[in-house]
Each structure stands twice: as C-alpha cells, then as structure tokens.
Amino acid sequence: MSRIRAAFWDPEGTRHGLPTFWWKGAPDGYATRRQLRKQGLCPGGHEPAAQILWAGVGGTRTAYLYRLDLARPKRTATPAVRTALAAAMRARRTCKSCRRERPYCIPRSLGECLTCHDGGTT
C-alpha cells in the first residue's frame, strides 16, 4: 500500500469521522449519488455512510458513499407536474413583444426574442 493510499485508509472512521477509503477502494454495498441515480435510486434521506478521499487538483477530493440497502427508488414526476413544467418552459420561450413561441428560451437580459430585439418584424 502506497503512502498516499495509506493516508486515506480508515475503514472504522476513527481518523476522518466516516469510514474512509481510497479511490476505487470502497467495498461492495456502497455507491455515490451519481451511481445511485444511474441505477434509478436515491439516498432516501440518509446521511453518507462512508467517503472516498483522493489527492486531486487543488488538494484532497471527497466523494460521499451511501448504502445500497438503504437506497430508495427515485421519485417520478406526476402528469400534473409534467404539465406544469411544460407550461413554464413554454412561457420562457414566448416573446412578450410579438407573442410568438420560439425554439429557444428568451434571454432575460433582452426581455424579447432576438428577432424583435434586432428590430425585425418576423
């Protein structure tokens, strides 16, 4: 075990507060948020159960690990929520000057579509 890896090896959590492993050294049964999301899960309101530490650009980097057995399925949006989100996005794409829906979000700095801002009538 190299000196760098030994500095991050604390499976009991006495030195770092949480069980700590080095990069790619975590045991099975743990996953990061990104790994959970990829599996369609979320931490389920639980705090991190362990962490991974590694020497990165700018200092020591940390990735928190969550227990897979406590993870819950991600919540899915209801049809009403999807309808509300679609309406909100439609409002962001509608120009206040010409009342046309554009294929892009209207820049808030301009307050109108690019065509109206440039003085066009189309």
A tleap script that builds the chain and sets N, CA, C and O, in Angstrom:
source leaprc.protein.ff14SB
mol = sequence {
  NMET SER ARG ILE ARG ALA ALA PHE TRP ASP
  PRO GLU GLY THR ARG HIE GLY LEU PRO THR
  PHE TRP TRP LYS GLY ALA PRO ASP GLY TYR
  ALA THR ARG ARG GLN LEU ARG LYS GLN GLY
  LEU CYS PRO GLY GLY HIE GLU PRO ALA ALA
  GLN ILE LEU TRP ALA GLY VAL GLY GLY THR
  ARG THR ALA TYR LEU TYR ARG LEU ASP LEU
  ALA ARG PRO LYS ARG THR ALA THR PRO ALA
  VAL ARG THR ALA LEU ALA ALA ALA MET ARG
  ALA ARG ARG THR CYS LYS SER CYS ARG ARG
  GLU ARG PRO TYR CYS ILE PRO ARG SER LEU
  GLY GLU CYS LEU THR CYS HIE ASP GLY GLY
  THR CTHR
}
set mol.1.N position { 0.854 -1.179 0.000 }
set mol.1.CA position { 0.000 0.000 0.000 }
set mol.1.C position { 0.894 1.234 0.000 }
set mol.1.O position { 1.781 1.365 0.844 }
set mol.2.N position { 0.661 2.133 -0.941 }
set mol.2.CA position { 1.479 3.342 -1.017 }
set mol.2.C position { 1.144 4.295 0.117 }
set mol.2.O position { 0.124 4.147 0.791 }
set mol.3.N position { 2.023 5.282 0.319 }
set mol.3.CA position { 1.795 6.244 1.398 }
set mol.3.C position { 0.521 7.038 1.187 }
set mol.3.O position { -0.186 7.336 2.149 }
set mol.4.N position { 0.211 7.392 -0.071 }
set mol.4.CA position { -0.984 8.178 -0.347 }
set mol.4.C position { -2.229 7.371 -0.012 }
set mol.4.O position { -3.146 7.878 0.634 }
set mol.5.N position { -2.262 6.138 -0.440 }
set mol.5.CA position { -3.423 5.312 -0.142 }
set mol.5.C position { -3.550 5.060 1.361 }
set mol.5.O position { -4.659 5.046 1.895 }
set mol.6.N position { -2.432 4.863 2.037 }
set mol.6.CA position { -2.469 4.608 3.476 }
set mol.6.C position { -3.038 5.814 4.226 }
set mol.6.O position { -3.692 5.648 5.255 }
set mol.7.N position { -2.796 7.020 3.721 }
set mol.7.CA position { -3.307 8.216 4.380 }
set mol.7.C position { -4.825 8.273 4.327 }
set mol.7.O position { -5.446 8.875 5.204 }
set mol.8.N position { -5.435 7.663 3.324 }
set mol.8.CA position { -6.884 7.706 3.164 }
set mol.8.C position { -7.565 6.421 3.630 }
set mol.8.O position { -8.778 6.288 3.464 }
set mol.9.N position { -6.846 5.495 4.194 }
set mol.9.CA position { -7.423 4.221 4.629 }
set mol.9.C position { -7.841 4.337 6.085 }
set mol.9.O position { -6.992 4.375 6.976 }
set mol.10.N position { -9.142 4.395 6.330 }
set mol.10.CA position { -9.694 4.498 7.684 }
set mol.10.C position { -11.059 3.820 7.689 }
set mol.10.O position { -12.073 4.507 7.809 }
set mol.11.N position { -11.119 2.490 7.563 }
set mol.11.CA position { -12.417 1.814 7.441 }
set mol.11.C position { -13.291 1.897 8.689 }
set mol.11.O position { -14.497 1.669 8.603 }
set mol.12.N position { -12.719 2.215 9.833 }
set mol.12.CA position { -13.527 2.354 11.058 }
set mol.12.C position { -14.024 3.785 11.262 }
set mol.12.O position { -14.966 4.005 12.023 }
set mol.13.N position { -13.414 4.741 10.604 }
set mol.13.CA position { -13.830 6.135 10.718 }
set mol.13.C position { -13.283 6.838 11.935 }
set mol.13.O position { -13.837 7.859 12.341 }
set mol.14.N position { -12.225 6.341 12.533 }
set mol.14.CA position { -11.679 6.971 13.737 }
set mol.14.C position { -10.922 8.258 13.417 }
set mol.14.O position { -10.948 9.197 14.214 }
set mol.15.N position { -10.261 8.320 12.287 }
set mol.15.CA position { -9.456 9.487 11.941 }
set mol.15.C position { -10.255 10.549 11.197 }
set mol.15.O position { -10.063 11.741 11.439 }
set mol.16.N position { -11.149 10.140 10.291 }
set mol.16.CA position { -11.862 11.089 9.430 }
set mol.16.C position { -13.343 11.257 9.791 }
set mol.16.O position { -14.041 12.036 9.142 }
set mol.17.N position { -13.829 10.559 10.790 }
set mol.17.CA position { -15.229 10.701 11.196 }
set mol.17.C position { -16.178 9.751 10.492 }
set mol.17.O position { -17.166 9.318 11.086 }
set mol.18.N position { -15.906 9.423 9.262 }
set mol.18.CA position { -16.685 8.455 8.482 }
set mol.18.C position { -15.735 7.357 8.027 }
set mol.18.O position { -14.542 7.613 7.865 }
set mol.19.N position { -16.228 6.149 7.818 }
set mol.19.CA position { -15.357 5.153 7.200 }
set mol.19.C position { -14.811 5.716 5.890 }
set mol.19.O position { -15.570 6.178 5.037 }
set mol.20.N position { -13.499 5.674 5.740 }
set mol.20.CA position { -12.850 6.324 4.609 }
set mol.20.C position { -12.029 5.314 3.822 }
set mol.20.O position { -11.302 4.494 4.383 }
set mol.21.N position { -12.170 5.403 2.499 }
set mol.21.CA position { -11.459 4.500 1.608 }
set mol.21.C position { -10.735 5.327 0.566 }
set mol.21.O position { -11.048 6.502 0.374 }
set mol.22.N position { -9.776 4.728 -0.105 }
set mol.22.CA position { -9.090 5.418 -1.183 }
set mol.22.C position { -9.837 5.226 -2.484 }
set mol.22.O position { -10.805 4.469 -2.556 }
set mol.23.N position { -9.377 5.921 -3.511 }
set mol.23.CA position { -10.007 5.877 -4.830 }
set mol.23.C position { -10.088 4.439 -5.318 }
set mol.23.O position { -9.088 3.723 -5.322 }
set mol.24.N position { -11.279 4.018 -5.728 }
set mol.24.CA position { -11.570 2.671 -6.217 }
set mol.24.C position { -11.313 1.594 -5.165 }
set mol.24.O position { -11.081 0.435 -5.507 }
set mol.25.N position { -11.353 1.975 -3.884 }
set mol.25.CA position { -11.101 1.011 -2.824 }
set mol.25.C position { -12.295 0.765 -1.933 }
set mol.25.O position { -12.158 0.112 -0.898 }
set mol.26.N position { -13.461 1.262 -2.297 }
set mol.26.CA position { -14.648 1.082 -1.458 }
set mol.26.C position { -15.189 -0.339 -1.609 }
set mol.26.O position { -15.169 -0.894 -2.708 }
set mol.27.N position { -15.669 -0.930 -0.520 }
set mol.27.CA position { -16.228 -2.279 -0.616 }
set mol.27.C position { -17.590 -2.269 -1.304 }
set mol.27.O position { -18.183 -1.211 -1.511 }
set mol.28.N position { -18.072 -3.445 -1.651 }
set mol.28.CA position { -19.399 -3.561 -2.257 }
set mol.28.C position { -20.458 -3.114 -1.258 }
set mol.28.O position { -20.257 -3.190 -0.046 }
set mol.29.N position { -21.578 -2.652 -1.776 }
set mol.29.CA position { -22.669 -2.219 -0.912 }
set mol.29.C position { -22.733 -0.718 -0.729 }
set mol.29.O position { -23.634 -0.219 -0.055 }
set mol.30.N position { -21.792 0.015 -1.316 }
set mol.30.CA position { -21.779 1.470 -1.248 }
set mol.30.C position { -21.816 2.032 -2.670 }
set mol.30.O position { -21.343 1.394 -3.611 }
set mol.31.N position { -22.378 3.223 -2.812 }
set mol.31.CA position { -22.417 3.878 -4.118 }
set mol.31.C position { -22.481 5.383 -3.916 }
set mol.31.O position { -22.993 5.864 -2.905 }
set mol.32.N position { -21.956 6.121 -4.888 }
set mol.32.CA position { -22.057 7.575 -4.864 }
set mol.32.C position { -23.452 7.981 -5.353 }
set mol.32.O position { -24.200 7.146 -5.861 }
set mol.33.N position { -23.795 9.246 -5.202 }
set mol.33.CA position { -25.098 9.731 -5.686 }
set mol.33.C position { -25.255 9.486 -7.182 }
set mol.33.O position { -26.320 9.080 -7.645 }
set mol.34.N position { -24.196 9.735 -7.923 }
set mol.34.CA position { -24.257 9.546 -9.368 }
set mol.34.C position { -24.490 8.075 -9.720 }
set mol.34.O position { -25.259 7.770 -10.632 }
set mol.35.N position { -23.837 7.175 -9.007 }
set mol.35.CA position { -24.031 5.749 -9.247 }
set mol.35.C position { -25.447 5.321 -8.868 }
set mol.35.O position { -26.056 4.499 -9.553 }
set mol.36.N position { -25.974 5.884 -7.769 }
set mol.36.CA position { -27.350 5.579 -7.375 }
set mol.36.C position { -28.327 6.055 -8.440 }
set mol.36.O position { -29.251 5.332 -8.811 }
set mol.37.N position { -28.121 7.270 -8.930 }
set mol.37.CA position { -29.015 7.835 -9.940 }
set mol.37.C position { -29.015 6.985 -11.209 }
set mol.37.O position { -30.053 6.797 -11.843 }
set mol.38.N position { -27.839 6.477 -11.567 }
set mol.38.CA position { -27.720 5.637 -12.753 }
set mol.38.C position { -28.530 4.347 -12.601 }
set mol.38.O position { -28.985 3.782 -13.595 }
set mol.39.N position { -28.712 3.882 -11.368 }
set mol.39.CA position { -29.486 2.678 -11.082 }
set mol.39.C position { -30.954 2.984 -10.802 }
set mol.39.O position { -31.732 2.075 -10.511 }
set mol.40.N position { -31.337 4.265 -10.888 }
set mol.40.CA position { -32.720 4.655 -10.637 }
set mol.40.C position { -33.039 4.754 -9.157 }
set mol.40.O position { -34.192 4.595 -8.759 }
set mol.41.N position { -32.022 5.018 -8.333 }
set mol.41.CA position { -32.195 5.102 -6.883 }
set mol.41.C position { -31.788 6.479 -6.378 }
set mol.41.O position { -31.188 7.272 -7.103 }
set mol.42.N position { -32.130 6.750 -5.112 }
set mol.42.CA position { -31.694 7.959 -4.429 }
set mol.42.C position { -31.304 7.564 -3.006 }
set mol.42.O position { -31.681 6.483 -2.553 }
set mol.43.N position { -30.558 8.407 -2.289 }
set mol.43.CA position { -30.127 8.035 -0.942 }
set mol.43.C position { -31.276 7.781 0.032 }
set mol.43.O position { -31.075 7.113 1.046 }
set mol.44.N position { -32.433 8.277 -0.238 }
set mol.44.CA position { -33.575 8.015 0.633 }
set mol.44.C position { -33.549 8.787 1.934 }
set mol.44.O position { -34.099 8.329 2.936 }
set mol.45.N position { -32.914 9.958 1.937 }
set mol.45.CA position { -32.888 10.793 3.134 }
set mol.45.C position { -31.812 10.415 4.125 }
set mol.45.O position { -31.728 11.028 5.189 }
set mol.46.N position { -30.996 9.442 3.825 }
set mol.46.CA position { -29.951 9.011 4.739 }
set mol.46.C position { -28.680 9.810 4.518 }
set mol.46.O position { -28.376 10.237 3.404 }
set mol.47.N position { -27.953 9.999 5.593 }
set mol.47.CA position { -26.667 10.683 5.525 }
set mol.47.C position { -25.635 9.760 4.881 }
set mol.47.O position { -25.852 8.550 4.814 }
set mol.48.N position { -24.518 10.310 4.406 }
set mol.48.CA position { -23.475 9.452 3.839 }
set mol.48.C position { -22.993 8.435 4.869 }
set mol.48.O position { -22.846 8.756 6.048 }
set mol.49.N position { -22.750 7.218 4.417 }
set mol.49.CA position { -22.301 6.155 5.308 }
set mol.49.C position { -20.788 6.014 5.280 }
set mol.49.O position { -20.205 5.470 6.218 }
set mol.50.N position { -20.144 6.488 4.229 }
set mol.50.CA position { -18.693 6.406 4.097 }
set mol.50.C position { -18.253 7.470 3.103 }
set mol.50.O position { -19.073 8.206 2.553 }
set mol.51.N position { -16.953 7.538 2.885 }
set mol.51.CA position { -16.433 8.504 1.931 }
set mol.51.C position { -15.188 7.950 1.254 }
set mol.51.O position { -14.525 7.044 1.761 }
set mol.52.N position { -14.895 8.518 0.102 }
set mol.52.CA position { -13.674 8.208 -0.626 }
set mol.52.C position { -12.851 9.483 -0.643 }
set mol.52.O position { -13.372 10.555 -0.954 }
set mol.53.N position { -11.591 9.381 -0.316 }
set mol.53.CA position { -10.685 10.526 -0.379 }
set mol.53.C position { -9.577 10.208 -1.365 }
set mol.53.O position { -9.093 9.078 -1.429 }
set mol.54.N position { -9.176 11.217 -2.136 }
set mol.54.CA position { -8.056 11.050 -3.037 }
set mol.54.C position { -7.389 12.396 -3.253 }
set mol.54.O position { -8.007 13.448 -3.089 }
set mol.55.N position { -6.114 12.345 -3.627 }
set mol.55.CA position { -5.367 13.562 -3.904 }
set mol.55.C position { -5.715 14.016 -5.307 }
set mol.55.O position { -5.457 13.307 -6.280 }
set mol.56.N position { -6.296 15.187 -5.410 }
set mol.56.CA position { -6.701 15.710 -6.701 }
set mol.56.C position { -6.120 17.085 -6.938 }
set mol.56.O position { -5.312 17.576 -6.149 }
set mol.57.N position { -6.531 17.697 -8.018 }
set mol.57.CA position { -6.070 19.035 -8.348 }
set mol.57.C position { -6.609 19.994 -7.290 }
set mol.57.O position { -7.815 20.036 -7.047 }
set mol.58.N position { -5.738 20.747 -6.672 }
set mol.58.CA position { -6.155 21.712 -5.668 }
set mol.58.C position { -6.272 21.148 -4.269 }
set mol.58.O position { -6.717 21.855 -3.365 }
set mol.59.N position { -5.890 19.899 -4.056 }
set mol.59.CA position { -5.931 19.340 -2.708 }
set mol.59.C position { -6.667 18.012 -2.659 }
set mol.59.O position { -6.813 17.321 -3.667 }
set mol.60.N position { -7.115 17.680 -1.486 }
set mol.60.CA position { -7.792 16.402 -1.270 }
set mol.60.C position { -9.237 16.498 -1.731 }
set mol.60.O position { -9.944 17.441 -1.376 }
set mol.61.N position { -9.671 15.540 -2.507 }
set mol.61.CA position { -11.038 15.493 -3.021 }
set mol.61.C position { -11.832 14.464 -2.230 }
set mol.61.O position { -11.261 13.518 -1.687 }
set mol.62.N position { -13.154 14.646 -2.164 }
set mol.62.CA position { -14.035 13.776 -1.399 }
set mol.62.C position { -15.238 13.368 -2.230 }
set mol.62.O position { -15.809 14.176 -2.963 }
set mol.63.N position { -15.612 12.111 -2.106 }
set mol.63.CA position { -16.857 11.614 -2.701 }
set mol.63.C position { -17.579 10.838 -1.605 }
set mol.63.O position { -17.016 9.910 -1.024 }
set mol.64.N position { -18.809 11.210 -1.325 }
set mol.64.CA position { -19.562 10.538 -0.277 }
set mol.64.C position { -20.234 9.285 -0.821 }
set mol.64.O position { -20.680 9.242 -1.968 }
set mol.65.N position { -20.292 8.276 0.026 }
set mol.65.CA position { -20.878 6.995 -0.348 }
set mol.65.C position { -22.124 6.736 0.484 }
set mol.65.O position { -22.170 7.063 1.670 }
set mol.66.N position { -23.126 6.150 -0.141 }
set mol.66.CA position { -24.388 5.825 0.510 }
set mol.66.C position { -24.603 4.321 0.432 }
set mol.66.O position { -24.171 3.668 -0.518 }
set mol.67.N position { -25.269 3.786 1.433 }
set mol.67.CA position { -25.517 2.345 1.470 }
set mol.67.C position { -26.594 1.970 0.469 }
set mol.67.O position { -27.651 2.598 0.410 }
set mol.68.N position { -26.318 0.946 -0.313 }
set mol.68.CA position { -27.277 0.497 -1.328 }
set mol.68.C position { -28.516 -0.121 -0.702 }
set mol.68.O position { -29.604 -0.023 -1.270 }
set mol.69.N position { -28.375 -0.757 0.461 }
set mol.69.CA position { -29.532 -1.404 1.067 }
set mol.69.C position { -30.529 -0.399 1.647 }
set mol.69.O position { -31.682 -0.754 1.894 }
set mol.70.N position { -30.104 0.849 1.868 }
set mol.70.CA position { -30.998 1.891 2.374 }
set mol.70.C position { -31.527 2.804 1.267 }
set mol.70.O position { -32.386 3.651 1.514 }
set mol.71.N position { -31.016 2.632 0.054 }
set mol.71.CA position { -31.432 3.491 -1.067 }
set mol.71.C position { -32.865 3.184 -1.465 }
set mol.71.O position { -33.326 2.048 -1.356 }
set mol.72.N position { -33.557 4.207 -1.926 }
set mol.72.CA position { -34.946 4.059 -2.365 }
set mol.72.C position { -35.059 4.419 -3.835 }
set mol.72.O position { -34.187 5.100 -4.375 }
set mol.73.N position { -36.123 3.969 -4.490 }
set mol.73.CA position { -36.324 4.349 -5.896 }
set mol.73.C position { -36.535 5.866 -6.016 }
set mol.73.O position { -37.120 6.501 -5.140 }
set mol.74.N position { -36.041 6.421 -7.125 }
set mol.74.CA position { -36.235 7.851 -7.371 }
set mol.74.C position { -37.711 8.146 -7.572 }
set mol.74.O position { -38.456 7.320 -8.097 }
set mol.75.N position { -38.120 9.322 -7.152 }
set mol.75.CA position { -39.500 9.751 -7.377 }
set mol.75.C position { -39.667 10.131 -8.830 }
set mol.75.O position { -38.771 10.718 -9.437 }
set mol.76.N position { -40.801 9.801 -9.376 }
set mol.76.CA position { -41.086 10.190 -10.752 }
set mol.76.C position { -42.118 11.318 -10.737 }
set mol.76.O position { -42.959 11.406 -9.842 }
set mol.77.N position { -42.029 12.157 -11.731 }
set mol.77.CA position { -42.956 13.290 -11.813 }
set mol.77.C position { -44.354 12.807 -12.198 }
set mol.77.O position { -44.515 11.923 -13.039 }
set mol.78.N position { -45.344 13.401 -11.569 }
set mol.78.CA position { -46.731 13.075 -11.895 }
set mol.78.C position { -47.111 13.782 -13.197 }
set mol.78.O position { -46.419 14.711 -13.614 }
set mol.79.N position { -48.195 13.360 -13.843 }
set mol.79.CA position { -48.635 14.056 -15.055 }
set mol.79.C position { -48.906 15.544 -14.818 }
set mol.79.O position { -48.640 16.364 -15.697 }
set mol.80.N position { -49.427 15.899 -13.652 }
set mol.80.CA position { -49.693 17.309 -13.354 }
set mol.80.C position { -48.391 18.103 -13.273 }
set mol.80.O position { -48.330 19.236 -13.751 }
set mol.81.N position { -47.361 17.529 -12.681 }
set mol.81.CA position { -46.070 18.202 -12.583 }
set mol.81.C position { -45.467 18.373 -13.973 }
set mol.81.O position { -44.921 19.430 -14.287 }
set mol.82.N position { -45.563 17.339 -14.804 }
set mol.82.CA position { -45.034 17.438 -16.167 }
set mol.82.C position { -45.767 18.504 -16.974 }
set mol.82.O position { -45.146 19.226 -17.755 }
set mol.83.N position { -47.069 18.607 -16.793 }
set mol.83.CA position { -47.855 19.636 -17.478 }
set mol.83.C position { -47.424 21.028 -17.023 }
set mol.83.O position { -47.280 21.940 -17.837 }
set mol.84.N position { -47.219 21.181 -15.714 }
set mol.84.CA position { -46.793 22.475 -15.181 }
set mol.84.C position { -45.404 22.855 -15.693 }
set mol.84.O position { -45.162 24.014 -16.029 }
set mol.85.N position { -44.498 21.891 -15.754 }
set mol.85.CA position { -43.158 22.173 -16.275 }
set mol.85.C position { -43.199 22.542 -17.749 }
set mol.85.O position { -42.478 23.439 -18.187 }
set mol.86.N position { -44.028 21.864 -18.509 }
set mol.86.CA position { -44.164 22.188 -19.940 }
set mol.86.C position { -44.708 23.601 -20.121 }
set mol.86.O position { -44.255 24.332 -21.002 }
set mol.87.N position { -45.682 23.992 -19.290 }
set mol.87.CA position { -46.239 25.343 -19.374 }
set mol.87.C position { -45.193 26.389 -18.997 }
set mol.87.O position { -45.123 27.450 -19.618 }
set mol.88.N position { -44.389 26.098 -17.994 }
set mol.88.CA position { -43.345 27.035 -17.584 }
set mol.88.C position { -42.307 27.210 -18.685 }
set mol.88.O position { -41.859 28.327 -18.943 }
set mol.89.N position { -41.922 26.111 -19.338 }
set mol.89.CA position { -40.955 26.209 -20.424 }
set mol.89.C position { -41.544 26.938 -21.635 }
set mol.89.O position { -40.841 27.687 -22.314 }
set mol.90.N position { -42.818 26.719 -21.901 }
set mol.90.CA position { -43.478 27.423 -22.998 }
set mol.90.C position { -43.477 28.926 -22.721 }
set mol.90.O position { -43.274 29.723 -23.637 }
set mol.91.N position { -43.701 29.318 -21.471 }
set mol.91.CA position { -43.689 30.734 -21.105 }
set mol.91.C position { -42.295 31.326 -21.281 }
set mol.91.O position { -42.165 32.489 -21.663 }
set mol.92.N position { -41.261 30.553 -21.010 }
set mol.92.CA position { -39.887 31.045 -21.186 }
set mol.92.C position { -39.520 31.199 -22.652 }
set mol.92.O position { -38.618 31.967 -22.988 }
set mol.93.N position { -40.208 30.480 -23.525 }
set mol.93.CA position { -39.910 30.549 -24.961 }
set mol.93.C position { -40.805 31.532 -25.713 }
set mol.93.O position { -40.587 31.768 -26.901 }
set mol.94.N position { -41.804 32.106 -25.050 }
set mol.94.CA position { -42.746 33.008 -25.718 }
set mol.94.C position { -42.290 34.451 -25.562 }
set mol.94.O position { -42.041 34.922 -24.452 }
set mol.95.N position { -42.182 35.153 -26.704 }
set mol.95.CA position { -41.751 36.542 -26.707 }
set mol.95.C position { -42.890 37.437 -26.219 }
set mol.95.O position { -44.043 37.245 -26.606 }
set mol.96.N position { -42.570 38.402 -25.378 }
set mol.96.CA position { -43.590 39.307 -24.856 }
set mol.96.C position { -43.975 40.377 -25.866 }
set mol.96.O position { -45.048 40.971 -25.760 }
set mol.97.N position { -43.122 40.627 -26.834 }
set mol.97.CA position { -43.410 41.655 -27.837 }
set mol.97.C position { -44.277 41.123 -28.967 }
set mol.97.O position { -45.319 41.700 -29.278 }
set mol.98.N position { -43.855 40.030 -29.579 }
set mol.98.CA position { -44.584 39.517 -30.741 }
set mol.98.C position { -45.494 38.334 -30.402 }
set mol.98.O position { -46.250 37.876 -31.259 }
set mol.99.N position { -45.431 37.840 -29.178 }
set mol.99.CA position { -46.273 36.737 -28.684 }
set mol.99.C position { -46.068 35.431 -29.451 }
set mol.99.O position { -46.969 34.593 -29.493 }
set mol.100.N position { -44.894 35.251 -30.054 }
set mol.100.CA position { -44.600 34.007 -30.763 }
set mol.100.C position { -43.751 33.111 -29.879 }
set mol.100.O position { -42.897 33.572 -29.121 }
set mol.101.N position { -44.008 31.833 -29.997 }
set mol.101.CA position { -43.183 30.867 -29.266 }
set mol.101.C position { -41.950 30.556 -30.106 }
set mol.101.O position { -42.060 30.186 -31.275 }
set mol.102.N position { -40.792 30.709 -29.506 }
set mol.102.CA position { -39.524 30.488 -30.201 }
set mol.102.C position { -38.946 29.128 -29.805 }
set mol.102.O position { -39.346 28.574 -28.781 }
set mol.103.N position { -38.019 28.578 -30.588 }
set mol.103.CA position { -37.420 27.287 -30.249 }
set mol.103.C position { -36.314 27.401 -29.192 }
set mol.103.O position { -35.628 26.419 -28.908 }
set mol.104.N position { -36.140 28.577 -28.619 }
set mol.104.CA position { -35.116 28.800 -27.597 }
set mol.104.C position { -35.735 29.614 -26.468 }
set mol.104.O position { -36.777 30.243 -26.648 }
set mol.105.N position { -35.098 29.600 -25.317 }
set mol.105.CA position { -35.561 30.419 -24.197 }
set mol.105.C position { -35.205 31.880 -24.472 }
set mol.105.O position { -34.097 32.191 -24.909 }
set mol.106.N position { -36.152 32.755 -24.211 }
set mol.106.CA position { -35.949 34.187 -24.438 }
set mol.106.C position { -34.919 34.687 -23.424 }
set mol.106.O position { -35.079 34.444 -22.228 }
set mol.107.N position { -33.865 35.380 -23.870 }
set mol.107.CA position { -32.874 35.895 -22.931 }
set mol.107.C position { -33.513 36.899 -21.967 }
set mol.107.O position { -34.187 37.837 -22.394 }
set mol.108.N position { -33.299 36.697 -20.690 }
set mol.108.CA position { -33.870 37.601 -19.698 }
set mol.108.C position { -33.252 38.989 -19.796 }
set mol.108.O position { -33.892 39.982 -19.451 }
set mol.109.N position { -32.020 39.059 -20.262 }
set mol.109.CA position { -31.359 40.363 -20.379 }
set mol.109.C position { -32.007 41.217 -21.456 }
set mol.109.O position { -31.959 42.445 -21.379 }
set mol.110.N position { -32.620 40.582 -22.470 }
set mol.110.CA position { -33.269 41.327 -23.546 }
set mol.110.C position { -34.763 41.503 -23.307 }
set mol.110.O position { -35.327 42.541 -23.651 }
set mol.111.N position { -35.398 40.513 -22.731 }
set mol.111.CA position { -36.825 40.595 -22.464 }
set mol.111.C position { -37.697 40.317 -23.673 }
set mol.111.O position { -38.923 40.376 -23.577 }
set mol.112.N position { -37.093 40.019 -24.797 }
set mol.112.CA position { -37.830 39.702 -26.011 }
set mol.112.C position { -36.964 38.818 -26.891 }
set mol.112.O position { -35.772 38.642 -26.635 }
set mol.113.N position { -37.578 38.262 -27.933 }
set mol.113.CA position { -36.837 37.355 -28.808 }
set mol.113.C position { -35.769 38.126 -29.571 }
set mol.113.O position { -35.778 39.357 -29.609 }
set mol.114.N position { -34.861 37.393 -30.168 }
set mol.114.CA position { -33.758 38.030 -30.894 }
set mol.114.C position { -34.253 38.802 -32.107 }
set mol.114.O position { -33.694 39.842 -32.454 }
set mol.115.N position { -35.299 38.298 -32.752 }
set mol.115.CA position { -35.850 38.998 -33.923 }
set mol.115.C position { -36.419 40.353 -33.518 }
set mol.115.O position { -36.131 41.358 -34.167 }
set mol.116.N position { -37.210 40.397 -32.470 }
set mol.116.CA position { -37.780 41.676 -32.014 }
set mol.116.C position { -36.680 42.614 -31.509 }
set mol.116.O position { -36.754 43.825 -31.720 }
set mol.117.N position { -35.690 42.074 -30.862 }
set mol.117.CA position { -34.619 42.911 -30.343 }
set mol.117.C position { -33.801 43.538 -31.463 }
set mol.117.O position { -33.334 44.671 -31.343 }
set mol.118.N position { -33.630 42.788 -32.563 }
set mol.118.CA position { -32.877 43.302 -33.706 }
set mol.118.C position { -33.708 44.240 -34.578 }
set mol.118.O position { -33.194 44.804 -35.544 }
set mol.119.N position { -34.984 44.409 -34.247 }
set mol.119.CA position { -35.827 45.333 -34.987 }
set mol.119.C position { -36.595 44.691 -36.112 }
set mol.119.O position { -37.246 45.391 -36.888 }
set mol.120.N position { -36.539 43.367 -36.226 }
set mol.120.CA position { -37.275 42.676 -37.284 }
set mol.120.C position { -38.741 42.552 -36.943 }
set mol.120.O position { -39.142 42.761 -35.798 }
set mol.121.N position { -39.541 42.210 -37.937 }
set mol.121.CA position { -40.982 42.058 -37.720 }
set mol.121.C position { -41.432 40.624 -37.880 }
set mol.121.O position { -42.625 40.345 -37.764 }
set mol.122.N position { -40.503 39.689 -38.145 }
set mol.122.CA position { -40.909 38.307 -38.398 }
set mol.122.C position { -40.932 37.497 -37.164 }
set mol.122.O position { -41.255 36.310 -37.210 }
savepdb mol mol.pdb
quit
